[in-house]
Amino acid sequence: MASVKKREKKWYATFKNERGLWQTRVTNAHDKASAKTIARQWETDAAMRRSGVIDPVLEAVGSESRRPIESHLDDFVAKMKGAKRSDKHIQDTLRYIREMRDESDWSTVGDIDADGVSRHAAKLQDIGRSSRTIQAYLTAITSFTRWLERGNKIHRDPLKDITKPNPDADRKTERRMILPEEWPWLERGTNEVGDQYGMTGAERRALYDMAIQTGLRSNEIRSLRRSSLVFDDEYPYVSVPGRTTKNKTPARQYIGRTLADELRTMVACKTANAALFNLPPKYDMAKMLRDDLASGRKAWLDEAKRDPEERIKREGSDFLEATNEAGETADFHALRHTCGSWLVLSGVPLNVVQQVMRHGSITLTIDTYGHMAPGATANAVAMLGHLISPPELLAATGTDACTTFVQNGTRRDGSSERDSATKSRVTPDDGSPQNPSKERDNAAPCAASAKESESAPSRTRTLNLLIKSQLLCQLS
């Protein structure tokens, strides 16, 4: 039988808990009668738990759901840190959740509701926030409620049916790739301008070269040290620590031998822990690239100064412009986009592109670069045609296995007449300035491989890329 006793001006209750053991707890009652009522209720609840009438798990969930949101956020931060989320990701997630909490006037996690989230998303849309930003808010709050449900802190996730907007629906910035025929002029402009943004022209050119070969992001390159370069391996590579990569996984990105030799010379006098590049502030990285693109464009225009007609034609082109005619913009991250684009254009399988770009799924790779694989449908139909029609039948009709398949102006190898003209411009044989300032030692095997297989079924004509790692040449 429960009993109460007053000690130090507080009423305490003694009762048998759900395990049949005597337990004493403070009641916080102001008088003996109230204390007895509380004690009897505690004893009754304990008996009901012992008999299974009250589910202790559901009772604990109810108790957790009445805790303030802020107290749960402390535990949520510990969970994110355990998952090795970046400090920026954690701070942004907390900011989004707190903003929605204050806007919707939630106190406890049990107060979180889908209507409040929807109202806040609509408000963000009304004030002109992008779909990508709204998606970030919804991702933050839904990941929080999903964690609450899995940890038995709420009965059910109230936001499991929330639909996130398509982040690409109103994307404000579309990045352009550096065209293969633009690269030698970017090299030339960078070298001719010389020192800028605390870096020599040769250092900036090597920086752009490595960014395209490896697909590394700006912050990942900023984390590199002299010791990150590995020259003694069969294939030189750059080692990136997991703490600085987006997926928190260490990365090994291969580079060509020529670039490796240039970097070896560049860092010869640096200590092992010295920064690989003396980069400008992160907000100047895009401006630095655009300035060098402008220098390359000036050199390209000046080449035609003695041909007025050609000069006028070039001035009307978006060649080497920071923003092209499609509205796509070049910033430093565009060099990573260039890496993936050139790999696809060279015929590298998309699963290999996924590995180089370090995408979490092949779907992301296909969504980003799949449209750049020309003639894929025509190639597939051509392969089926060769399987259906025996070689002797093809010969009888005047068609052999090496005949180029044409459908809607596209050859079986995925190229068009325009592609062939572009290829000839990218890799001229006369030594004109459109060739890179230094011959890439790994371009030759890539070109040879392309020449041998460019007419084969299911192959995309391989551009003679100006920058491509030795490993990727072998893979392609």
C-alpha positions as CSV (number, residue, x, y, z in Angstrom):
1,M,0.0,0.0,0.0
2,A,1.4,3.4,-1.0
3,S,2.3,5.8,1.8
4,V,3.4,9.4,2.0
5,K,5.8,11.2,4.3
6,K,7.0,14.8,4.6
7,R,10.7,15.5,4.6
8,E,12.4,18.9,4.4
9,K,9.1,20.6,3.4
10,K,8.5,18.1,0.6
11,W,6.0,15.3,0.4
12,Y,7.5,11.9,-0.7
13,A,5.5,8.8,-1.8
14,T,6.6,5.2,-1.3
15,F,5.0,2.6,-3.5
16,K,5.7,-0.7,-5.3
17,N,6.9,-0.1,-8.9
18,E,6.3,-2.2,-12.0
19,R,9.1,-4.6,-10.9
20,G,7.5,-5.2,-7.5
21,L,10.2,-3.2,-5.7
22,W,9.6,-0.4,-3.2
23,Q,10.4,3.0,-4.6
24,T,10.3,6.5,-3.1
25,R,9.8,9.6,-5.2
26,V,9.1,13.3,-4.5
27,T,5.5,14.2,-5.4
28,N,5.9,18.0,-5.6
29,A,2.5,18.2,-3.9
30,H,1.6,21.0,-1.5
31,D,-0.5,19.0,1.0
32,K,-0.8,15.5,2.3
33,A,-4.1,14.7,0.5
34,S,-2.6,15.6,-2.9
35,A,0.5,13.6,-2.2
36,K,-1.6,10.5,-1.3
37,T,-3.6,10.8,-4.5
38,I,-0.4,11.0,-6.6
39,A,1.1,8.0,-4.7
40,R,-2.0,5.9,-5.3
41,Q,-1.9,6.8,-9.0
42,W,1.7,5.8,-9.2
43,E,1.1,2.5,-7.6
44,T,-1.9,1.8,-9.8
45,D,0.1,2.6,-12.9
46,A,2.9,0.3,-11.8
47,A,0.4,-2.5,-11.3
48,M,-1.0,-2.0,-14.8
49,R,2.5,-2.1,-16.3
50,R,3.2,-5.4,-14.5
51,S,-0.1,-6.8,-15.9
52,G,0.6,-5.5,-19.4
53,V,-2.3,-3.1,-19.5
54,I,0.1,-0.2,-20.0
55,D,2.9,-0.6,-22.6
56,P,6.1,0.8,-21.1
57,V,7.5,1.5,-24.5
58,L,4.5,3.5,-25.6
59,E,4.5,5.3,-22.3
60,A,8.2,6.2,-22.8
61,V,7.5,7.4,-26.3
62,G,4.7,9.7,-24.9
63,S,7.1,11.0,-22.3
64,E,9.8,11.7,-25.0
65,S,7.3,13.5,-27.2
66,R,6.5,16.0,-24.5
67,R,10.1,17.1,-24.2
68,P,11.1,20.5,-25.7
69,I,12.4,20.4,-29.3
70,E,15.7,22.0,-28.2
71,S,16.5,19.2,-25.8
72,H,16.1,16.7,-28.6
73,L,18.3,18.8,-30.9
74,D,21.3,18.3,-28.7
75,D,21.0,14.5,-29.2
76,F,20.4,15.0,-32.9
77,V,23.6,16.9,-33.2
78,A,25.5,14.0,-31.6
79,K,23.9,11.7,-34.1
80,M,25.0,13.9,-37.0
81,K,28.5,14.2,-35.6
82,G,28.6,10.4,-35.3
83,A,27.7,10.2,-39.0
84,K,30.7,12.5,-39.7
85,R,28.6,15.3,-41.1
86,S,30.5,18.6,-41.7
87,D,30.1,21.5,-39.2
88,K,28.5,23.5,-41.9
89,H,25.9,20.8,-42.6
90,I,25.1,20.6,-38.9
91,Q,24.8,24.3,-38.4
92,D,22.6,24.7,-41.5
93,T,20.4,21.8,-40.4
94,L,19.9,23.3,-37.0
95,R,19.2,26.8,-38.4
96,Y,16.5,25.4,-40.8
97,I,14.8,23.4,-38.0
98,R,14.8,26.3,-35.5
99,E,13.4,28.7,-38.1
100,M,10.5,26.3,-38.8
101,R,10.0,25.7,-35.1
102,D,9.7,29.5,-34.3
103,E,7.6,30.2,-37.4
104,S,5.1,27.4,-36.6
105,D,5.2,28.0,-32.8
106,W,6.1,24.4,-31.9
107,S,7.3,23.7,-28.3
108,T,7.7,20.0,-28.1
109,V,8.5,17.4,-30.8
110,G,4.9,16.2,-30.4
111,D,3.8,19.6,-31.8
112,I,5.5,19.1,-35.2
113,D,2.9,18.8,-37.9
114,A,2.8,18.6,-41.7
115,D,0.6,21.7,-42.0
116,G,3.1,23.9,-40.3
117,V,5.9,22.6,-42.5
118,S,3.8,23.2,-45.7
119,R,2.9,26.7,-44.6
120,H,6.5,27.6,-44.1
121,A,7.5,26.1,-47.4
122,A,4.8,28.1,-49.1
123,K,6.1,31.3,-47.4
124,L,9.6,30.6,-48.6
125,Q,8.3,30.2,-52.1
126,D,6.3,33.5,-51.8
127,I,9.4,35.4,-50.9
128,G,11.3,34.0,-53.9
129,R,13.4,31.3,-52.4
130,S,14.6,28.7,-54.9
131,S,13.3,25.1,-55.0
132,R,16.8,23.9,-54.0
133,T,16.6,26.1,-50.8
134,I,13.1,24.9,-49.9
135,Q,14.3,21.3,-50.4
136,A,17.1,22.0,-48.0
137,Y,14.6,23.1,-45.3
138,L,12.4,20.1,-45.9
139,T,15.3,17.7,-45.8
140,A,16.5,19.1,-42.5
141,I,13.1,18.8,-40.7
142,T,12.2,15.4,-42.3
143,S,15.5,13.9,-41.3
144,F,14.9,15.2,-37.7
145,T,11.4,13.6,-37.5
146,R,12.6,10.4,-39.1
147,W,15.3,10.2,-36.4
148,L,12.7,10.9,-33.7
149,E,10.5,8.0,-34.9
150,R,13.3,5.5,-35.2
151,G,14.5,6.4,-31.7
152,N,11.0,5.9,-30.2
153,K,10.8,9.6,-29.3
154,I,7.5,10.1,-31.2
155,H,4.7,7.6,-32.0
156,R,4.9,8.2,-35.8
157,D,6.6,10.5,-38.2
158,P,4.2,13.3,-39.0
159,L,6.2,14.4,-42.1
160,K,6.6,11.0,-43.9
161,D,4.2,12.2,-46.7
162,I,5.8,15.6,-47.2
163,T,6.8,16.0,-50.9
164,K,10.0,17.9,-51.7
165,P,10.2,20.2,-54.7
166,N,12.4,19.3,-57.6
167,P,15.7,21.2,-57.0
168,D,16.3,21.6,-60.7
169,A,12.9,23.1,-61.4
170,D,14.1,26.7,-61.1
171,R,17.8,26.3,-60.8
172,K,19.3,29.8,-61.0
173,T,22.8,28.8,-62.0
174,E,23.6,26.2,-64.7
175,R,27.3,25.5,-65.1
176,R,29.0,25.3,-68.4
177,M,31.8,23.0,-69.3
178,I,35.1,24.2,-70.7
179,L,35.0,23.0,-74.3
180,P,38.0,20.9,-75.4
181,E,38.9,23.5,-78.1
182,E,38.7,26.2,-75.4
183,W,41.3,24.6,-73.2
184,P,44.5,25.5,-75.1
185,W,43.4,29.1,-75.2
186,L,42.7,29.1,-71.5
187,E,46.2,27.7,-71.0
188,R,47.6,30.4,-73.2
189,G,45.7,33.3,-71.6
190,T,46.6,32.1,-68.1
191,N,50.3,31.8,-68.9
192,E,50.5,35.2,-70.7
193,V,48.8,37.1,-67.9
194,G,51.2,35.9,-65.3
195,D,50.9,36.6,-61.6
196,Q,47.3,37.1,-60.4
197,Y,45.5,36.4,-57.2
198,G,48.7,35.5,-55.4
199,M,49.5,32.7,-57.9
200,T,51.8,32.6,-61.0
201,G,50.3,31.8,-64.4
202,A,51.9,28.4,-64.4
203,E,50.4,27.6,-60.9
204,R,46.9,28.6,-62.0
205,R,47.2,26.6,-65.2
206,A,48.3,23.5,-63.2
207,L,45.4,24.1,-60.8
208,Y,42.9,24.2,-63.6
209,D,44.6,21.1,-65.2
210,M,44.3,19.1,-62.0
211,A,40.7,20.2,-61.3
212,I,39.7,18.9,-64.8
213,Q,41.7,15.7,-64.5
214,T,40.5,14.8,-61.0
215,G,37.1,16.4,-60.7
216,L,38.0,17.6,-57.2
217,R,36.0,20.4,-55.6
218,S,37.4,23.7,-54.6
219,N,37.4,22.9,-50.8
220,E,39.0,19.5,-51.5
221,I,41.8,21.1,-53.5
222,R,42.2,23.6,-50.7
223,S,42.9,20.8,-48.2
224,L,45.7,19.2,-50.3
225,R,49.2,19.3,-49.0
226,R,52.6,18.5,-50.6
227,S,52.3,15.0,-49.1
228,S,48.9,14.5,-50.9
229,L,50.8,13.9,-54.2
230,V,52.0,10.4,-54.9
231,F,54.5,10.3,-57.7
232,D,56.2,6.9,-57.2
233,D,53.2,4.8,-58.0
234,E,52.7,3.3,-61.5
235,Y,50.0,5.9,-62.0
236,P,50.5,9.2,-60.2
237,Y,47.6,10.3,-58.0
238,V,46.3,12.8,-55.5
239,S,45.2,11.5,-52.1
240,V,42.3,13.4,-50.5
241,P,41.5,12.8,-46.8
242,G,38.0,11.7,-45.9
243,R,37.5,14.6,-43.6
244,T,37.4,17.1,-46.5
245,T,35.4,15.1,-49.1
246,K,31.7,15.6,-49.5
247,N,30.9,11.9,-48.7
248,K,33.5,11.8,-46.0
249,T,35.3,9.0,-47.8
250,P,39.0,9.2,-48.7
251,A,39.6,9.6,-52.4
252,R,42.4,8.7,-54.7
253,Q,42.2,10.7,-58.0
254,Y,44.7,9.8,-60.7
255,I,46.5,12.4,-62.8
256,G,48.5,12.3,-66.0
257,R,52.3,11.8,-65.9
258,T,53.0,15.2,-67.5
259,L,50.9,17.1,-64.9
260,A,52.6,15.0,-62.2
261,D,56.0,16.1,-63.4
262,E,54.9,19.7,-63.4
263,L,53.6,19.5,-59.9
264,R,56.7,17.7,-58.7
265,T,58.8,20.7,-59.9
266,M,56.3,23.2,-58.5
267,V,56.4,21.7,-55.0
268,A,60.1,20.7,-54.9
269,C,60.9,23.3,-52.3
270,K,57.8,22.8,-50.1
271,T,57.6,20.9,-46.9
272,A,55.4,17.9,-46.6
273,N,52.6,19.8,-44.8
274,A,52.7,22.9,-47.0
275,A,49.6,23.7,-49.0
276,L,49.8,22.3,-52.6
277,F,48.4,25.6,-54.0
278,N,48.5,29.1,-52.6
279,L,44.8,29.6,-53.3
280,P,42.9,32.9,-53.0
281,P,39.9,33.2,-50.8
282,K,37.1,30.9,-51.8
283,Y,34.9,33.7,-53.0
284,D,37.6,34.8,-55.5
285,M,38.0,31.3,-57.1
286,A,35.3,31.9,-59.7
287,K,36.5,35.4,-60.5
288,M,40.1,34.1,-61.0
289,L,38.9,31.5,-63.6
290,R,36.7,34.0,-65.4
291,D,39.6,36.5,-65.6
292,D,41.8,33.8,-67.2
293,L,39.0,32.9,-69.6
294,A,38.8,36.5,-70.6
295,S,42.5,36.6,-71.2
296,G,42.3,33.5,-73.3
297,R,39.4,35.0,-75.3
298,K,41.4,38.2,-75.9
299,A,44.3,36.1,-77.3
300,W,41.8,34.2,-79.5
301,L,40.3,37.4,-80.9
302,D,43.7,38.9,-81.4
303,E,44.7,36.0,-83.6
304,A,42.1,37.2,-86.2
305,K,43.0,40.9,-86.1
306,R,44.3,40.8,-89.6
307,D,41.2,39.1,-90.9
308,P,38.3,41.6,-90.3
309,E,35.6,39.1,-91.4
310,E,36.9,36.4,-89.1
311,R,37.3,38.9,-86.3
312,I,33.7,40.0,-86.5
313,K,32.6,36.4,-86.6
314,R,34.6,35.6,-83.5
315,E,33.4,38.6,-81.6
316,G,29.8,37.4,-82.0
317,S,30.7,33.9,-80.6
318,D,30.4,32.9,-77.0
319,F,33.8,31.1,-77.3
320,L,35.6,31.4,-73.9
321,E,32.8,33.7,-72.5
322,A,32.1,33.2,-68.8
323,T,28.4,32.8,-69.7
324,N,27.5,31.1,-73.0
325,E,24.5,31.6,-75.2
326,A,22.6,28.9,-73.3
327,G,22.9,30.9,-70.1
328,E,25.4,28.5,-68.5
329,T,28.0,30.1,-66.3
330,A,31.6,29.2,-65.7
331,D,32.7,29.1,-62.0
332,F,35.4,27.0,-60.4
333,H,33.0,24.1,-59.9
334,A,32.5,24.2,-63.7
335,L,35.9,22.5,-63.9
336,R,34.5,19.5,-62.1
337,H,31.6,19.5,-64.5
338,T,34.1,19.7,-67.3
339,C,35.8,16.5,-66.0
340,G,32.6,14.5,-66.1
341,S,31.5,15.9,-69.4
342,W,34.8,15.2,-71.2
343,L,34.8,11.6,-69.8
344,V,31.3,11.0,-71.3
345,L,32.2,12.6,-74.6
346,S,35.3,10.4,-74.8
347,G,33.1,7.3,-74.5
348,V,34.1,6.3,-71.0
349,P,31.3,4.0,-69.5
350,L,29.0,5.8,-67.2
351,N,29.8,3.5,-64.3
352,V,33.4,4.5,-64.6
353,V,32.4,8.1,-64.8
354,Q,30.5,7.6,-61.5
355,Q,33.6,6.3,-59.8
356,V,35.8,9.2,-61.0
357,M,33.1,11.8,-60.0
358,R,32.5,9.9,-56.7
359,H,28.7,10.0,-57.2
360,G,26.7,8.1,-54.6
361,S,24.6,6.5,-57.3
362,I,24.7,5.8,-61.0
363,T,21.4,7.6,-61.3
364,L,23.0,10.9,-60.4
365,T,25.7,10.3,-63.0
366,I,23.1,9.5,-65.7
367,D,20.9,12.5,-64.7
368,T,23.9,14.8,-64.9
369,Y,25.8,13.5,-67.9
370,G,23.7,10.9,-69.6
371,H,22.4,13.3,-72.2
372,M,25.9,14.0,-73.4
373,A,26.4,10.5,-74.8
374,P,25.4,11.1,-78.5
375,G,23.9,8.5,-80.7
376,A,23.2,5.9,-78.0
377,T,19.9,4.9,-79.4
378,A,21.2,4.7,-82.9
379,N,24.1,2.5,-81.7
380,A,21.7,0.1,-80.0
381,V,19.6,-0.2,-83.1
382,A,22.7,-0.8,-85.2
383,M,23.8,-3.6,-82.9
384,L,20.4,-5.3,-83.1
385,G,20.5,-5.0,-86.9
386,H,23.8,-6.8,-87.1
387,L,22.5,-9.6,-84.8
388,I,19.3,-10.0,-86.8
389,S,20.8,-9.9,-90.3
390,P,23.6,-12.4,-91.0
391,P,26.8,-11.0,-92.5
392,E,26.2,-12.8,-95.8
393,L,22.8,-11.1,-96.2
394,L,24.3,-7.7,-95.4
395,A,27.0,-8.4,-98.1
396,A,24.4,-9.4,-100.6
397,T,22.6,-6.1,-100.1
398,G,25.8,-4.1,-100.5
399,T,26.1,-3.5,-96.7
400,D,28.9,-4.8,-94.6
401,A,29.6,-4.8,-90.9
402,C,31.9,-1.8,-91.2
403,T,29.3,0.4,-92.9
404,T,28.4,3.5,-90.8
405,F,24.8,3.4,-89.6
406,V,23.0,6.7,-90.2
407,Q,19.7,7.7,-88.6
408,N,18.4,11.2,-88.5
409,G,21.8,12.5,-89.5
410,T,23.6,10.5,-86.8
411,R,26.2,7.9,-87.6
412,R,26.3,4.5,-86.0
413,D,29.3,5.6,-83.9
414,G,27.2,8.4,-82.5
415,S,28.9,11.2,-84.4
416,S,27.6,13.6,-87.0
417,E,29.3,15.6,-89.8
418,R,29.4,18.5,-87.4
419,D,31.1,16.3,-84.7
420,S,33.7,15.3,-87.2
421,A,34.4,18.9,-88.1
422,T,34.6,19.7,-84.4
423,K,37.0,16.8,-83.8
424,S,39.3,18.1,-86.6
425,R,39.3,21.6,-84.9
426,V,40.1,20.2,-81.5
427,T,43.1,18.2,-82.7
428,P,44.6,19.9,-85.7
429,D,47.8,18.5,-87.2
430,D,49.4,21.7,-88.2
431,G,50.6,22.7,-84.7
432,S,48.3,25.7,-84.5
433,P,47.6,27.4,-81.1
434,Q,44.5,25.3,-80.7
435,N,46.8,22.5,-79.5
436,P,47.7,22.7,-75.8
437,S,50.9,24.5,-75.0
438,K,52.4,21.2,-73.8
439,E,51.6,17.8,-75.4
440,R,49.8,15.6,-72.9
441,D,51.7,12.4,-72.8
442,N,48.5,10.5,-72.1
443,A,46.5,11.9,-75.0
444,A,48.3,9.7,-77.6
445,P,47.1,6.3,-76.2
446,C,43.6,7.8,-75.9
447,A,43.6,8.9,-79.5
448,A,45.0,5.6,-80.7
449,S,42.4,3.7,-78.9
450,A,39.7,5.9,-80.4
451,K,41.0,5.5,-83.9
452,E,41.0,1.7,-83.6
453,S,37.4,1.5,-82.3
454,E,35.6,4.6,-83.6
455,S,33.7,2.5,-86.2
456,A,32.9,-0.4,-83.8
457,P,29.3,-1.0,-82.8
458,S,28.1,0.5,-79.5
459,R,31.0,2.9,-79.4
460,T,30.8,6.7,-79.2
461,R,33.4,8.5,-81.3
462,T,36.2,9.3,-78.9
463,L,37.4,12.9,-78.8
464,N,41.2,13.3,-78.5
465,L,40.9,14.9,-75.0
466,L,43.5,17.3,-74.1
467,I,43.4,16.3,-70.4
468,K,42.8,12.7,-69.3
469,S,44.5,10.5,-66.8
470,Q,46.4,7.5,-67.8
471,L,44.1,5.2,-65.9
472,L,41.0,6.5,-67.6
473,C,42.7,6.1,-71.0
474,Q,43.0,2.4,-70.3
475,L,39.5,2.1,-68.9
476,S,38.0,3.8,-71.9
